[in-house]
Amino acid sequence: MTDEIMNLLAESANLLIVGMAVVFVFLTVLIGAVKLMSRVVQKFPEPNTDAFGSNNLVTKQIAQQDDKVSPQIVAAIVAAVHQYRQK
């Protein structure tokens, strides 16, 4: 009976080591893939769009649709959204 227990313990230790190695390799590959994607994204950044230039037509349409909102308030909202997106 002692030999059976020793065999079971040896098999369980082997399974433990193989399982931990598989998890370690998977996490290493995952970290490498995330770092590679980060470098690619930094190398090809999204074109910077100016909130006042590209959204100017949208701002004018909003101001025309609702005369109760003053252009100063619309400009303040657009500036706040632009500043928030720059963070």
N, C-alpha and C positions, 0 to 999 in steps of 0.2 A: 504494500500500500504506500510506502514511503517513496518508491520509485515512480508510482503514478502521480503522486502529488508533485514531485520534483519535475516530472515531464510537463505537467500542466502549468507549473510556475514558469518553466523555461519558455513554453509556448506563449504564455500571457506576456512575458517580458519581451519576447520577439515581436508580438503584435503591438505592444505599446511603443516600441522603438520605431517600427515601420509606420505606425499611425502618426506619431509625432514628426517623423521625417517628411511624410506626405504633406502635413499641414504646414510645416516650415517652408517647404519648397513652394507650395501654393501661395503663401503669403509673400515670399520673396519675389515671385513672378508678378504678383498683384502690385506690390510696391514699385517694381521696375516699370510696369505698364503705366501706372499713375504718373511717375516722374517723366516718362517719355511723352505722355500726353501733355503734361505741363510745359515741357520744353517746346513742343510743337505749337501749342496755343500761344506761348510767349513770342515765338518766332514769327507767327502770322497773326498779328492782333486784328481785332475787328475794326473796320474803319470808323474813325471818330466822327459822329454826326453832331452838328451844332444844333442845339435845341431851338435857338432863335431863328436859324436859317431854314432848316428843313421843316420845322413845325409851325412856321409863320403862317402858312396857308390855313392850317388847322385852327390856329389861334384866331385868325380873322373870321373863319366860319363860325366858331363858337360865339364870338362877340356879336356877329350879325344875327345869329339865331335867338339869342337872349339879350335884349337891350337892357335888362335890369342889371347885368354884370358890367361894371365899368372896365375899360381897357387896362387901367392900372392894376386892377385886381387880377385880371387874366395874366398880365405880364408878371405879377408877383408869383402867381401859381406856377407859371412856366419856369421862372427863375428858380423857384424852390425845388421843382421836380428835377431840373437840370443839375442843381447843386447836389441833390440827394443821389442822383445817378453817378456823379463823379466820385463818390466815396468808394 
